[in-house]
Amino acid sequence: MDRIKGGISFFASAAVHFVLLIILALWVAPTGPRGNSGDITLLPYEQLPEDLSLIQTVTPVEISKAQDTMQQELQTDSAMAGELTKLTEPLPNQMATNSQAATLETMSDLQKNLPWQMAVPSKSGGGFQGRSGELKQQLLSARGGSPATEDAVERALRWIAAHQLPDGSWSFNHHEMEIGKLSPNPGEPLTRTGATGLALLPFLGKGYTHMNENPYRDQIERGLYFLRANIIIGLNGGDLQDGSMYGHGLAALALCEAYAMTEDPALRSEATQAVRFIEYAQHDEGGWRYQPKQPGDISVFGWQLMALKSALLGDIKVDSTTIGMAEFWLDRVQQADGAYYGYQHPGKMVSPTSIGLLSRMYLGWPKEDPRMHKGVDFLSDEGPSKTDMYYNYYATNVLCHYGGPQWEGWNDELKAYLIKTQSRKGYTTGSWYFDEKHSRVGGRLYVTCLSAMILEVYYRHMPLYSEKSLDFTF
C-alpha cells in the first residue's frame, strides 16, 4: 500500500512540475509584436531580430537625402518646418540593445558617452560649384578677387607643373628635378604623397581637373594616378602616409576633392579607402597627429577634417562618430569657450585659432555666435603674416567665409602683398618663398601651393554664411 501511495505522489509531483515548465516557457517565449516593443526575449545571438542588430551608423549621405526629401515636402507647410531640424540634432542617449552593449565593451569610456546614431547634417554648402563658369566670376568679383589675383594663380600653376617628377609625383625637395635645381629654397624630402596632394590642390582649386579642358590636364591625371598607385590598402583602409599623417591628410584631401568635382568612378575606391584610414587613425579622444592613434595636434587635425568634409561633398560616407569625436577634441584645446585655440592644449595662438575656427564653421557654428565673432576679431587684429602662409591660408578662409569689414581689410592687405612678392625672375617666376620654420621644411613648393590657394579663396569654396552656402555642416 505504501508503494502505491509513493507512486501516486511521484507522478502527481511530476505532473505539477511539467505544467509549471510549460507555463514558464510560454511566459519567456516572444509573442509576436510584443518582441519589438521592448519586452525581454531570450534568443540565441545568431537569431537576434532585426531591431537588435548591430548599431548602424547614420551616414551623412543618408541624412542629406532625408533632408532633401523633407525640405521638398515641408516647403508649403511652415508649421511642420521645425521638424526638419531634428535631423541635425544629436539623438538622446537610449538604453543599448544586447548587441550594442557588446559593442560598448570595445569602445573607450568617452565614446560610450556619445549619443548613439549621432546625426550628421547636410553636406552641400562650402562646396566646389564656384570653381567654374559664371558663378566663379561672380564670386571672384563679390569677394574681392581681381584679374591680378587670377594672373598670379596662373603663374604659380606654371611653376608647380614644371616641377612634377616623371612618375607623376612632386617632392618638397624640388631639386630632385633637374630644372628644379635652378630654383633655390628646396624643402626636405619628406612624404611624397603629401607633396603630391598639396601640389594638386591649387589646380583643383582653379577648377582644373583631369576630365575637363585645361592646360594641366595631363599633370593632374598623372598626379592622381601616383596617389592611387601608392595607396596601401589594408584592413584599416587605404594608407597614404608615406611617413606621416600630414601626408595622408593632404593626399586624401586631393583625392576626395578630385572625386567630388568629377565623380570619376576610377577615383572613388581609393578616396573611400583613404577616408576609412582617417577614421581608423583617430585617437580615442578625437584628434590626429603624426602617426595613427597618437593624441592629436590641431595642425594635423585640420587636414584630416578638411579631407572628411571633401569626402562628404562627393557623397562618400563618413562615420558620424568620427565627426562627433573630432568636435569633442576641439573642446579640449579651446579657450574662452571656443573663441581661441591652442596646439595640443587650451591656448590663444593665431595659427591654431584659425584652424579651430574654420573647423567650427564646418561643424555648424553660426556666424552670429559671439565666440565666432570674438575669434574673428582676434585674427583680424593680428593681421596677415608676412612669412607664415600656413596661418594665412586658414585665417584667410575663416575671414572670407565670415565676410564684412574684417575680411575686406585682410584681403586688401594680403592679396596686394602676395602679388607684389611673387617672383618674376628666371626659373623662380611664379613662385614664392618666405623664410620661416615651416617653409624650411616644405620649401618653395609648399609656400607656392599655399600662396596660390590663398588667392583662389574667392571661389575655392562656396560661402558658408550666405544664400549660396546651401547650409553646409558635417
GUFI-960019 format. One record per atom (N, C-alpha, C): residue in one letter; x negated, y negated, z. Coordinates in steps of 0.001 Angstrom, whole numbers, plus 500000, padded with zeros to 6 digits. Layout:
<martors>
AXYZ
...
</martors>
This chain:
<martors>
M499158501214500000
M500000500000500000
M499130498746500000
D498046498776500787
D497144497620500851
D496491497379499503
R496211498503498774
R495610498354497449
R496555497658496489
I497860498033496607
I498857497421495716
I498972495936496003
K499006495574497296
K499102494155497657
K497864493387497183
G496662494040497335
G495441493351496877
G495442493125495392
G495952494131494622
G496009493960493168
G496938492860492763
I498108492795493425
I499070491725493105
I498457490359493394
S497766490242494539
S497135488961494897
S496092488552493859
F495288489533493395
F494256489222492410
F494853488684491115
F495887489411490604
F496500488973489343
F497219487640489497
A497834487428490640
A498506486134490862
A497503484995490868
S496381485222491538
S495340484180491584
S494782483912490193
A494551484978489435
A494017484805488074
A494978484026487201
A496290484328487330
A497291483622486520
A497314482143486848
V497277481840488132
V497286480423488541
V496085479690487983
H494874480312488089
H493672479658487571
H493716479497486063
F494306480479485376
F494413480394483926
F495280479203483502
V496431479046484196
V497321477912483907
V496614476596484178
L495885476536485278
L495148475287485603
L494115474962484532
L493421475978484031
L492432475745482974
L493076475193481717
I494258475719481361
I494970475216480171
I495350473760480359
I495873473430481537
I496262472038481807
I495048471120481727
L493906471540482318
L492692470732482285
L492200470520480866
A492273471582480062
A491825471459478667
A492687470495477896
L494003470535478112
L494898469601477429
L494644468176477866
W494270467978479096
W494012466615479601
W492731466021479025
V491716466876478846
V490418466409478355
V490414466202476851
A491146467025476111
A491055467000474653
A491592465707474081
P491004465165472948
P491519463964472299
P492899464214471738
T493760463208471821
T495145463375471358
T495496462302470364
G495031462474469157
G495414461579468062
G494930460177468293
P495790459173468129
P495412457775468175
P494757457349469476
R495085458002470561
R494513457563471831
R493002457664471818
G492431458568471024
G490985458685470962
G490320457435470444
N491033456576469740
N490471455350469188
N490766454139470047
S491383454327471182
S491773453176471984
S490980453054473259
G489857453744473325
G489003453605474479
G489114454758475452
D490039455770475241
D490142456916476136
D488893457778476029
I488571458458477112
I487399459314477131
I487648460525476252
T486656460867475423
T486731462098474634
T485441462871474844
L485534464147474989
L484365464999475149
L484162465770473864
L483205465277473066
L482908465909471785
L481409466083471664
P480957467102470958
P479523467220470688
P479033465988469929
Y477743465601470092
Y477196464384469473
Y477410464366467973
E477178465520467316
E477277465525465853
E478708465416465358
Q479702465480466273
Q481092465364465862
Q481714464050466314
L480863463050466625
L481412461764467050
L482315461186465978
P483474460629466378
P484337459982465393
P483670458735464846
E484203458187463751
E483569457077463064
E483386455863463956
D484367455602464848
D484270454383465650
D483186454480466711
L482598455674466900
L481497455827467830
L480188456100467107
S480111455768465836
S478886455976465088
S477845454962465523
L476586455181465100
L475521454246465468
L475863452843465022
I475437451875465808
I475800450479465540
I475331450058464160
Q476164449349463444
Q475807448821462122
Q475537447337462261
T474346446919461861
T474008445502461949
T474832444706460955
V475383443596461391
V476114442718460483
V475097442014459599
T475189442183458313
T474220441589457411
T474688440232456943
P473705439360456600
P474091438046456096
P474893438101454814
V474618439117453975
V475355439221452719
V476824439511453006
E477072440448453954
E478456440778454280
E479173439584454888
I478471438865455770
I479058437687456387
I479379436644455325
S478394436439454402
S478593435418453375
S479790435739452500
K479915437027452072
K481036437401451224
K482351437228451968
A482337437584453258
A483558437417454040
A483939435952454145
Q482941435101454330
Q483219433670454433
Q483771433111453125
D483127433543451999
D483597433032450707
D485060433390450484
T485423434622450820
T486816435063450652
T487745434275451561
M487339434107452803
M488202433416453757
M488362431945453394
Q487268431333452894
Q487374429928452507
Q488423429728451432
Q488469430656450453
Q489458430541449384
Q490869430675449937
E491039431572450904
E492371431821451441
E492852430713452362
L491891430033452986
L492286429074454024
L492317427622453558
Q491937427375452308
Q491867426001451836
Q493205425294451940
T494304426019451780
T495620425387451797
T496306425493453141
D495604425987454123
D496228426173455438
D495275425686456510
S495343424411456829
S494413423816457789
S494582424398459171
A495761424892459484
A495994425440460816
A495148426673461066
M494817427403459974
M494035428629460133
M492552428398459896
A492158427235459475
A490766426994459077
A489789427252460209
G490211426996461427
G489316427202462551
G488895428640462733
E489705429578462208
E489363430976462358
E488066431322461645
L487750430568460589
L486549430849459826
L485304430719460674
T485310429795461624
T484116429567462433
T483779430761463294
K484730431649463524
K484440432805464359
K483381433707463739
L483261433664462409
L482249434484461750
L480855433989462042
T480696432740462413
T479377432183462656
T479018432127464121
E479886432620464990
E479613432599466414
E479234433991466884
P478220434110467800
P477868435426468326
P479072436080468990
L479226437358468770
L480307438084469395
L480001438310470872
P481007438364471734
P480744438603473147
P480209440000473378
N479431440129474458
N478952441458474804
N480133442381475087
Q480046443592474580
Q481070444575474822
Q480409445822475370
M481206446684476030
M480653447921476553
M480125448773475400
A478875449214475503
A478289450011474432
A478964451364474345
T479080451850473119
T479598453194472920
T478518454195473288
N478873455496473245
N477900456520473606
N476621456401472793
S476754456271471448
S475574456205470601
S474854454884470758
Q475577453784471007
Q474925452510471265
Q474091452600472531
A474612453287473546
A473871453446474786
A472566454184474539
A472624455171473641
A471400455883473288
A470416454959472600
T470939454085471725
T470082453116471054
T469446452160472051
L470191451746473064
L469678450802474056
L468435451319474760
E468334452639474913
E467211453195475641
E465891452922474945
T465917452719473622
T464692452487472857
T464422451009472642
M465244450119473180
M465103448688472959
M464514448005474176
S463922446832473971
S463390446064475085
S464518445542475950
D464167445126477175
D465173444556478064
D465805443327477450
L464999442531476740
L465521441318476119
L466527441657475031
Q466193442626474174
Q467095442997473098
Q468395443584473632
K468333444253474786
K469548444822475353
K470561443744475699
N470072442546476002
N470967441472476423
N471516440656475264
L471033440945474025
L471567440236472872
L472958440767472544
P473849439908472041
P475183440384471667
P475100441434470568
W475902442479470682
W475978443453469607
W476576442801468369
Q476077443224467225
Q476579442730465938
Q476579441200465884
M475408440627466187
M475268439180466133
M475598438667464734
A476501437731464622
A476950437238463316
A475899436356462680
V475813436389461362
V474871435579460613
V475649434728459626
P475586433398459766
P476404432542458910
P475977432532457444
S476625431653456687
S476450431556455246
S475004431298454860
K474616431754453674
K473227431677453254
K473024430799452025
S473966429993451643
S473881429354450330
S473081428059450308
G473248427173451282
G472591425875451242
G471097425986451446
G470372424889451164
G468924424928451238
G468325425747450123
G469133426029449097
G468714426946448050
G467896426311446951
F467802427027445846
F466882426677444765
F467571426100443536
Q468862425761443646
Q469597425283442481
Q469046423968441936
G468403423188442797
G467911421878442383
G466598421896441639
R466045423056441364
R464736423127440733
R464783423019439209
S465957422881438658
S466044422793437202
S467270421990436791
G467267421570435534
G468436420931434950
G468707419527435453
E469935419080435216
E470335417721435585
E470286417505437093
L470623418536437853
L470613418408439299
L469217418080439816
K468199418633439174
K466817418339439566
K466517416853439413
Q466928416281438293
Q466681414857438067
Q467468413993439052
Q468678414415439370
Q469478413667440338
Q468826413670441715
L468361414847442145
L467721414951443450
L466399414196443478
L465634414284442404
L464360413571442321
L464562412085442537
S465563411535441870
S465842410106441984
S466426409749443344
A467397410549443804
A468103410218445036
A467220410325446272
R466242411207446235
R465439411449447434
R464074410776447397
G463803410021446354
G462596409190446376
G461435409663445536
G461659410604444621
G460602411015443718
G460484410055442545
S459546410325441641
S459306409415440521
S458547410146439423
P458443409554438240
P457595410146437202
P456156410334437658
A455680409458438532
A454303409585439021
A454128410825439892
T455123411137440725
T455012412346441546
T455085413592440669
E455926413560439649
E456038414693438737
E454747414887437948
D454116413809437550
D452847413907436835
D451771414507437731
A451758414120438997
A450777414669439936
A450980416163440131
V452227416598440180
V452509418027440323
V451994418793439103
E452246418278437914
E451791418972436707
E450269419055436652
R449597418007437067
R448128418036437113
R447648419120438084
A448318419221439232
A447946420220440226
A448152421633439688
L449268421861438991
L449547423188438452
L448498423604437430
R448004422656436642
R446958422984435668
R445691423448436374
W445332422765437479
W444128423156438213
W444318424526438860
I445466424752439471
I445725426042440116
I445686427173439090
A446346426981437948
A446390428023436921
A444994428365436410
A444134427361436305
A442785427585435786
A441933428436436717
H442353428584437962
H441551429317438937
H442159430675439297
Q443039431178438432
Q443570432519438626
Q442524433538438191
L442361434586438980
L441394435631438676
L441947436584437601
P441088437337436931
P441537438212435830
P442594439234436234
D442607439655437512
D443603440648437933
D444946440028438302
G445086438715438097
G446341438035438374
G446409437387439737
S445397437587440558
S445402437041441910
S444704435685441968
W444800435069443131
W443999433897443467
W443227434192444742
S442143433474444951
S441358433597446176
S441161432208446773
F441213432134448107
F440912430850448753
F439475430431448481
N438615431374448193
N437264431056447738
N437302430961446217
H437645429781445704
H437838429659444260
H436528429797443485
H435393429898444172
H434119430126443492
H434011431543442944
E434969432402443262
E434971433738442680
E435265433688441179
M435822432578440714
M435987432329439276
M434791431531438781
E434304431831437572
E433162431099437036
E433454429602436953
I434643429274436413
I434999427866436308
I435184427250437690
G435549428075438647
G435744427581439996
G434472427086440650
K433338427602440209
K432058427185440788
K431738425729440480
L432482425149439547
L432271423748439188
L433049422798440095
S433886423351440965
S434637422540441926
S434119422829443326
P433865421817444130
P433356422038445491
P434474422470446443
N434086422689447700
N435017422960448811
N435773424276448681
P435045425407448479
P435735426697448494
P436135427067449924
G437153427878450036
G437540428386451343
G436906429742451595
E437366430412452611
E436848431728452949
E437629432807452191
P436948433896451813
P437617434949451018
P438512435818451896
L439521435216452456
L440457435934453302
L441552436543452452
T442669436818453028
T443793437523452422
T444075437124450973
R443798438040450062
R444026437778448638
R445524437699448340
T446308438522449016
T447753438471448798
T448315437129449268
G447802436627450396
G448261435339450901
G447898434198449970
A446670434216449431
A446241433179448492
A447091433218447230
T447421434429446774
T448242434567445569
T449664434082445818
G450218434439446970
G451555433955447307
G451610432452447380
L450619431841448053
L450597430384448177
L450423429723446820
A449589430293445952
A449367429706444625
A450620429771443762
L451422430815443935
L452642430942443133
L453726429952443559
L453747429572444820
L454844428752445336
L454999427405444629
P453925426666444293
P454133425404443565
P454734425592442170
F454394426683441497
F455015426955440185
F456511427194440351
L456860428028441321
L458271428309441573
L459001427051442018
G458348426252442847
G458956425012443321
G459267424037442201
K458471424068441154
K458697423199439995
K459817423722439102
G460284424939439404
G461341425535438589
G460814426493437542
Y459496426771437574
Y458884427665436607
Y458904429104437145
T459344430036436314
T459331431449436684
T458743432261435544
H458667433568435743
H458168434467434707
H459257434813433695
M460454434217433858
M461566434556432976
M462162433350432259
N461582432165432451
N462051431014431673
N460891430414430895
E461202429554429955
E460167428956429120
E459438427877429909
N458146428042430064
N457313427047430745
N455854427329430400
P454958426381430658
P453556426571430251
P452818427654431026
Y453380428122432150
Y452640429021433036
Y453351430358433226
R454166430705432288
R454948431941432416
R454047433157432591
D452979433231431821
D452082434388431891
D451364434450433234
Q450881433301433718
Q450172433276435006
Q451094433704436148
I452336433244436104
I453291433603437158
I453585435102437115
E453772435639435916
E454082437065435787
E452926437916436304
R451702437521435971
R450552438300436416
R450350438173437929
G450640436998438491
G450537436840439930
G451538437703440675
L452775437720440184
L453800438561440809
L453464440040440652
Y452910440412439506
Y452530441806439301
Y451434442209440279
F450487441302440537
F449429441610441508
F450027441911442882
L450984441106443306
L451609441340444611
L452346442675444626
R453075442971443572
R453818444229443504
R452866445428443489
A451719445265442820
A450769446374442707
A450000446599444000
N449953445603444861
N449141445709446066
N449949445823447352
I451255445951447251
I452062446177448439
I451914447642448856
I451764447886450135
I451604449243450660
I452915449649451314
I453647450533450654
I454952450957451138
I454780452090452143
G455386451927453305
G455330452955454331
G456638453033455082
L456610453728456206
L457817453894456999
L458333452575457551
N457444451579457688
N457828450301458277
N458082449220457237
G458211449610455976
G458449448638454916
G457221448464454054
G457135447318453388
G456047447040452454
G455048446062453036
D453819446508453234
D452760445730453882
D451978444940452841
L452006443613452960
L451247442725452075
L450225441901452859
Q449855442358454038
Q448990441558454912
Q447633441244454285
D446972442268453790
D445581442116453341
D444753441434454420
G444984441850455661
G444183441330456766
G444926440476457764
S446092439950457413
S446752439009458314
S448232438879457981
M449042438652459021
M450455438367458791
M450650437021458091
Y449655436136458136
Y449714434941457292
Y449859435362455839
G448984436291455427
G449023436764454050
G450348437403453712
H450863438205454631
H452141438858454356
H453262437837454214
G453322436864455127
G454395435876455069
G454398435091453768
L453223434661453320
L453122433879452084
L453469434726450863
A452963435960450834
A453258436835449696
A454735437209449664
A455304437515450835
A456729437846450896
A457583436664450474
L457193435461450887
L457926434257450508
L457933434081448995
A456788434284448357
A456723434147446890
A457594435190446200
L457530436435446641
L458353437478446029
L459839437191446203
C460221436761447410
C461638436506447677
C462143435291446903
E461333434244446805
E461736433077446013
E461891433457444547
A460903434185444023
A460958434562442606
A462186435422442329
Y462486436339443228
Y463671437173443014
Y464955436359443122
A465034435479444126
A466244434673444307
A466483433766443103
M465411433281442481
M465546432393441335
M465912433133440045
T465475434384439906
T465625435080438628
T466543436287438673
E466730436869439853
E467456438133440010
E466847439231439147
D465541439155438925
D464840440174438164
D464836441473438981
P465502442524438489
P465574443766439272
P464216444390439558
A463220444053438747
A461884444606438965
A461265444095440263
L461751442968440777
L461180442381441991
L461927442782443253
R463149443244443098
R463999443414444287
R463441444427445293
S462954445548444810
S462499446592445719
S461337446107446589
E460319445503445955
E459161445040446719
E459521443885447648
A460389442981447191
A460818441884448054
A461561442423449275
T462419443406449054
T463165444007450158
T462238444713451131
Q461272445448450608
Q460325446149451474
Q459461445166452266
A459115444040451666
A458345443021452382
A459146442449453545
V460447442275453357
V461326441811454432
V461401442848455540
R461503444121455170
R461548445177456187
R460282445149457051
F459139444842456442
F457895444807457211
F457887443627458176
I458435442490457773
I458545441352458680
I459398441727459887
E460488442407459637
E461352442851460740
E460590443788461674
Y459835444714461088
Y459049445654461895
Y457980444938462710
A457314443959462105
A456147443323462722
A456517442354463838
Q457776442008463980
Q458196441053465004
Q457901441586466402
H457335440733467236
H457094441091468633
H458430441223469351
D458457441993470447
D459746442236471104
D460290441018471846
E459537439905471826
E460076438645472335
E460431437689471207
G460305438143469952
G460834437381468828
G459858436685467927
G458559436679468267
G457595435939467457
G456792436824466520
W455928436183465754
W454962436868464890
W453605436216465074
R452542437021464913
R451201436452464959
R450337437152463924
Y449013437136464123
Y448108437618463083
Y448328439079462718
Q448601439908463719
Q448816441327463490
Q450228441711463938
P450803442764463354
P452154443182463748
P452252443442465248
K453369443031465803
K453735443269467198
K452959442415468202
Q452098441512467735
Q451422440609468665
Q452388439516469125
P452212439008470361
P453021437858470798
P452857436699469817
G453929435954469586
G453969435023468462
G453184433742468645
D452846433122467511
D452440431710467462
D453284431040466385
I453518429744466533
I454523429085465699
I454073428928464254
S452766428978464006
S452272428835462640
S452604430066461796
V452246431243462282
V452597432478461569
V454117432649461539
F454765432285462639
F456220432367462748
F456906431634461591
G456435430425461284
G457092429604460274
G457153430269458913
W456059430903458475
W456045431529457156
W456951432748457108
Q457004433507458212
Q457889434678458222
Q459356434238458138
L459712433202458907
L461102432750458917
L461510432193457559
M460602431458456899
M460918430935455580
M461075432072454561
A460281433137454714
A460440434288453823
A461798434948454028
L462225435077455282
L463539435661455557
L464659434796454996
K464505433484455122
K465507432575454571
K465603432732453057
S464467432831452378
S464480433007450930
S465059434360450537
A464844435364451380
A465443436674451109
A466957436577451107
L467514435867452067
L468963435704452127
L469496434997450889
L468738434041450391
L469164433329449188
L469226434267447979
G468472435358448035
G468514436346446965
G469404437530447289
D470267437383448309
D471171438466448711
D470437439719449161
I469260439525449736
I468542440630450373
I468919440624451855
K469325441768452350
K469805441847453722
K468673441603454717
V468996440878455773
V468069440628456875
V468770441040458160
D468067441793458987
D468648442252460249
D468985441043461115
S470241440923461503
S470664439759462276
S469990439704463641
T469603440852464196
T468885440844465468
T467523440186465314
T466885440354464157
T465605439695463897
T465753438185463985
I466831437657463406
I467073436215463450
I467389435767464872
G468203436537465575
G468529436181466952
G467310436167467839
M466407437136467670
M465181437184468453
M464257436028468090
A464222435651466817
A463401434518466402
A463871433231467080
E465178433068467158
E465709431878467815
E465370431892469304
F465437433068469917
F465052433181471321
F463593432779471510
W462701433197470569
W461284432865470700
W461070431351470613
L461799430689469731
L461686429229469662
L462029428588471009
D463010429144471699
D463355428626473024
D462180428728473986
R461327429713473794
R460193429934474695
R459080428921474503
V459010428296473325
V457907427352473068
V458412425918472934
Q459669425683473229
Q460225424338473097
Q459989423510474351
Q460087422206474163
Q460049421249475270
Q461165420242475042
A461633419645476135
A462746418693476061
A463957419332475376
D464259420567475763
D465424421302475263
D465393421566473765
G464232421445473136
G464126421759471715
G463780420581470828
A463523419426471423
A463102418274470621
A461659418422470167
Y460821419084470978
Y459395419244470693
Y459001420712470863
Y457830421069470275
Y457384422459470315
Y455879422541470494
G455455423668471113
G454048423971471251
G453664425148470371
Y452387425506470408
Y451847426551469535
Y452268427935470015
Q451972428263471258
Q452406429526471847
Q453157429331473158
H453133428115473665
H453782427796474931
H454488426448474760
P455378426107475660
P456065424807475549
P455069423668475435
G455351422730474539
G454445421610474341
G455069420550473464
K454287419499473230
K454713418390472376
K453584418111471397
M453516418942470350
M452456418875469357
M453086418636467990
V452431417848467168
V453077417412465929
V453307418553464939
S452285419362464657
S452477420457463703
S453489421481464205
P453336421995465442
P454357422914465946
P455753422310465972
T455857421028466291
T457181420403466313
T457792420355464923
S456982420092463914
S457526420060462548
S458013421440462127
I457283422498462487
I457707423856462153
I458952424227462951
G458938423890464241
G460076424219465090
G461357423551464648
L461282422276464287
L462484421553463871
L463014422057462533
L462112422373461598
L462591422905460320
L463263424258460537
S462694425057461423
S463316426346461744
S464696426134462350
R464812425178463248
R466112424906463867
R467129424439462833
M466692423659461867
M467604423225460809
M468188424424460078
Y467316425370459737
Y467784426540459016
Y468570427495459898
L468391427388461191
L469148428214462123
L470462427570462534
G470745426382461989
G472083425834462145
G472241424612463020
W471150424044463537
W471320422830464337
W471863421706463455
P472880421002463905
P473430419903463098
P472561418663463162
K472696417837462159
K471934416595462109
K472230415713463308
E473455415760463830
E473868414882464922
E473332415324466279
D472712416488466346
D472184416979467618
D471150415981468143
P471321415475469364
P470376414475469893
P468956415005469981
R468789416311470156
R467437416883470191
R466777416770468823
M467547416965467769
M467017416816466418
M466595415373466175
H467435414436466592
H467126413020466413
H465841412645467157
K465709413160468369
K464536412853469186
K463259413412468548
G463331414634468038
G462179415237467395
G461795414541466098
V462790414162465303
V462518413447464054
V461871412103464344
D462340411413465360
D461719410146465749
D460255410346466127
F459965411434466825
F458588411752467215
F457695411919465991
L458159412687465001
L457371412880463784
L457246411595462993
S458331410846462914
S458314409593462167
S457342408598462794
D457346408521464112
D456418407606464792
D454967408035464605
E454744409346464554
E453389409857464327
E452922409515462913
G453822409620461959
G453498409297460574
G452723410408459883
P452572410315458561
P451823411333457816
P450355411355458205
S449770412536458149
S448340412683458402
S447561412382457126
K446368411850457275
K445502411592456125
K444691412823455736
T444714413858456572
T443896415037456287
T444651416356456420
D445628416452457326
D446283417725457631
D447539417913456777
M447378418569455635
M448508418773454735
M449453419863455230
Y448988420704456126
Y449871421719456704
Y450957421048457537
Y450544420149458403
Y451510419352459168
Y452389418535458238
N451769417893457247
N452534417056456323
N453593417851455567
Y453262419100455199
Y454212419919454443
Y455480420174455255
Y455332420658456475
Y456510420966457284
Y457251419692457698
A456522418676458104
A457173417440458533
A457900416766457375
T457335416844456178
T457995416273455006
T459337416949454757
N459386418263454894
N460649418985454726
N461668418569455779
V461225418440457031
V462126418033458106
V462719416660457813
L461872415697457504
L462328414322457312
L463152414176456036
C462813414938455000
C463583414866453757
C465002415387453977
H465140416502454679
H466478417015454987
H467240416056455900
Y466528415428456821
Y467190414537457777
Y467629413235457104
G466772412712456207
G467132411503455462
G467046410242456299
G467584409150455747
G467637407893456476
G466334407113456422
P466240406066457220
P465057405190457203
P463766405927457539
Q463863406920458446
Q462635407653458794
Q462055408346457565
W462921408966456756
W462454409637455553
W461917408648454531
E462596407559454339
E462173406592453331
E460781406043453642
G460541405708454910
G459223405195455284
G458145406251455139
W458438407471455591
W457485408581455486
W457160408867454025
N458171408991453190
N457982409336451793
N457186408271451049
D457522407013451265
D456812405935450577
D455323405978450886
E454994406238452147
E453586406260452551
E452854407478452006
L453462408666452158
L452742409886451815
L452621410089450306
K453676409801449553
K453571410025448106
K452549409071447485
A452503407845447981
A451503406899447467
A450090407375447794
Y449915407918448983
Y448601408402449404
Y448161409595448557
L449068410527448297
L448706411707447523
L448424411364446064
I449217410479445504
I448959410066444113
I447596409390444010
K447279408581444999
K446012407840444999
K444805408757445179
T444947409790446002
T443791410621446354
T443630411856445473
Q444560412136444587
Q444404413286443696
Q443211413077442776
S442365414096442667
S441149413964441867
S441476413828440380
R440714412963439734
R440816412814438282
R439424412855437668
K438557413624438321
K437161413690437883
K436779415119437510
G436372415324436287
G435803416580435841
G436679417784436118
Y436039418841436623
Y436748420099436835
Y437633420094438080
T437538419056438886
T438419418962440053
T439706418222439733
T439864417746438492
T441053416975438118
T442335417736438462
G443209417060439178
G444483417645439567
G444501418235440962
S443347418351441595
S443269418988442905
S443102417950444015
W443218418441445246
W442980417612446428
W442081418378447390
Y441349417634448198
Y440657418227449338
Y440488417170450415
F440928417510451626
F440743416654452799
F440085417518453871
D439024417042454432
D438236417860455341
D438863417906456733
E439313419065457122
E439793419331458485
E439722420844458698
K440019421307459918
K439723422697460269
K440452423706459387
H441714423454459039
H442441424398458200
H441898424395456768
S441529423216456293
S441030423101454919
S439702423814454743
R438897423852455789
R437604424544455689
R437797426040455521
V438920426564455971
V439221427985455809
V439931428236454477
G440928427418454170
G441717427613452954
G441131426998451714
G440245426037451893
G439559425439450765
G440444424555449889
R439897424203448740
R440580423291447819
R441881423879447288
L441946425204447110
L443177425828446631
L444307425607447629
Y444025425860448899
Y445018425694449965
Y445542424259450019
V444638423285449989
V445046421877450083
V445852421470448853
T445433421928447688
T446116421558446453
T447523422136446389
C447685423384446809
C449019424002446790
C449967423275447736
L449530422995448953
L450396422304449904
L450734420895449435
S449750420189448888
S449992418818448417
S450998418812447267
A450873419777446358
A451826419860445243
A453233420148445759
M453356421045446739
M454683421363447268
M455284420174448017
I454453419362448631
I454961418141449271
I455601417235448225
L454980417126447059
L455507416258446005
L456660416902445229
E456966418158445524
E458149418818444959
E459335418782445919
V459141418200447088
V460145418303448157
V461503417746447741
Y461534416846446809
Y462780416178446422
Y463818417168445881
Y463349418212445223
Y464261419183444621
Y463932420627444997
R462885420812445780
R462440422175446103
R463537422975446803
H464235422339447747
H465365422967448437
H466556422028448402
M467713422591448264
M468928421785448316
M469050421134449692
P469609419920449749
P469758419245451043
P470578420079452026
L470183420028453287
L470917420744454329
L472037419915454927
Y471907418598454874
Y472877417730455543
Y473552416796454547
S474208417379453558
S474985416582452615
S476022417491451986
E476880416933451128
E477921417736450483
E477322418757449535
K476029418590449179
K475383419536448286
K474735420683449037
S474749420639450366
S473984421602451155
S474584422997451119
L475874423118450853
L476567424411450867
L476497425069452230
D476299424258453277
D476369424728454649
D475469425925454929
F474216425806454592
F473303426933454809
F472797426991456236
T472971428116456877
T472166428508458033
T471971430005457906
F471124430572458755
F470956432018458734
F472272432693459080
</martors>
